[in-house]
Amino acid sequence: MSRPVPNPGILDIAPYTPGKSPKAEPGRKVFKLSANETPFGPSPKAIEAYRNAAAHLEDYPEGTSHILREAIGRAFGLDPDRIICGAGSDEVLNLLAHTYLGQGDEAISTTHSFLVYPIATKANGAINVIAPEAEFTADVDAILKLVTPKTKLVWLANPNNPTGTYLPFDEVKRLRAGLPDNVLLVVDAAYADYVSRNDYEMGIELVATTENTVMTHTFSKIHGLAALRVGWMFGPAHIIDACNRIRGPFNVSTPAMLAAIAALEDTAHQQMSKTHTEKWRNWLTDEINKLGLKVTPSVANFVLIHFPLDKGKTAEDADAFLTKRGLVLRALKNYKLPHALRLTIGTEEANRLVVDGLRDFMTSNSLGSK
Ligand SMILES: *Cc1c(COP(=O)(O)O)cnc(C)c1O
């Protein structure tokens, strides 16, 4: 009997596994620190805008996300005509892959990069080429070495998830300069709002001055609107035009748009979140280091913690130990980091509980925790 067969590449995709949803021992409060969500939620103004939108749910959204593109344009100093919005940046990343990748093409990403990239690549029949990293950081020379006549796209999360590392802007420029002109460079700046380094830039200058670079961004992280699914891209006019041709006609909902605009305008809420994140990122890095665990220096709202291989002290053991206390971190086996856990920076209470938990875990002499 014959039956429908998926396109080539589809069944090679390992389904995306999101951060665990928490379950703790009875009576314990649960902290979900596994999906890089903000502990503060969105701006109260965004919640209010969302509620107000409930009065008009019978109307289709305005299809080009005009008012949201204008608001993004104002906030970042960009031409709204060179912005496209999507249902999360996931949708935008998939639009790019669908527009520029086909059977047998190659797209390059790095060893521990965001899992959406290989999925979007393979969904379009293209080959996912993996460039090695140096110190858990994208390595421009390693990427350039893998370029072939079949290369059509390079995915670069800057800062990267799940490692928390970043490339200085000079390095991103060197990558662009070393790539052939027909290769699209996608700079995913989902965590840009958390970075405070003089040598970092989210990619706007490069996009504005080249015909082959785009930058994507999201409302899911510092704006706390992950549930609403809003992301966007800034790109050259010809790329925006091509992606708009295959975009769903009403891909961003009205409540999502209105909440996103209100979130963008509440710069005090963003600043509060950034300041908190920076303070606790430093504190967590220091405290966890003191316990004898290595932490990869991060510029984002999470840290990557490396565990020993000794029985009873592995990342898997730590994950089980902390989960029992209601502290849910992200295991990273499918990111090829089986010996590490990713911790999203939480409230002061959550951060202190994690360090206490890790201290107890490291000093307990029981073998295993199951
Ligand atoms: C969280 C994240 C995003 C955001 O995805 P949305 O679909 O906008 O929620 C994009 N890129 C990376 C690397 C991320 O970690």
The ligand as an SDF file (V2000), in Angstrom:
LIG
                    3D

 15 15  0  0  0  0  0  0  0  0999 V2000
   14.6440   32.3000   22.5860 C   0  0  0  0  0  0  0  0  0  0  0  0
   15.3740   32.4340   21.2950 C   0  0  0  0  0  0  0  0  0  0  0  0
   14.7560   33.0090   20.1920 C   0  0  0  0  0  0  0  0  0  0  0  0
   13.3620   33.5390   20.2880 C   0  0  0  0  0  0  0  0  0  0  0  0
   12.4630   32.7380   19.6500 O   0  0  0  0  0  0  0  0  0  0  0  0
   10.9510   33.2040   19.5310 P   0  0  0  0  0  0  0  0  0  0  0  0
   10.4250   32.3220   18.4630 O   0  0  0  0  0  0  0  0  0  0  0  0
   10.9750   34.6430   19.1240 O   0  0  0  0  0  0  0  0  0  0  0  0
   10.3100   32.9890   20.8570 O   0  0  0  0  0  0  0  0  0  0  0  0
   15.4760   33.1350   19.0260 C   0  0  0  0  0  0  0  0  0  0  0  0
   16.7530   32.7260   18.9420 N   0  0  0  0  0  0  0  0  0  0  0  0
   17.3880   32.1870   19.9820 C   0  0  0  0  0  0  0  0  0  0  0  0
   18.8150   31.8130   19.8530 C   0  0  0  0  0  0  0  0  0  0  0  0
   16.7120   31.9970   21.1820 C   0  0  0  0  0  0  0  0  0  0  0  0
   17.3310   31.4180   22.2200 O   0  0  0  0  0  0  0  0  0  0  0  0
  1  2  1  0
  2  3  1  0
  2 14  2  0
  3  4  1  0
  3 10  2  0
  4  5  1  0
  5  6  1  0
  6  7  2  0
  6  8  1  0
  6  9  1  0
 10 11  1  0
 11 12  2  0
 12 13  1  0
 12 14  1  0
 14 15  1  0
M  END
$$$$
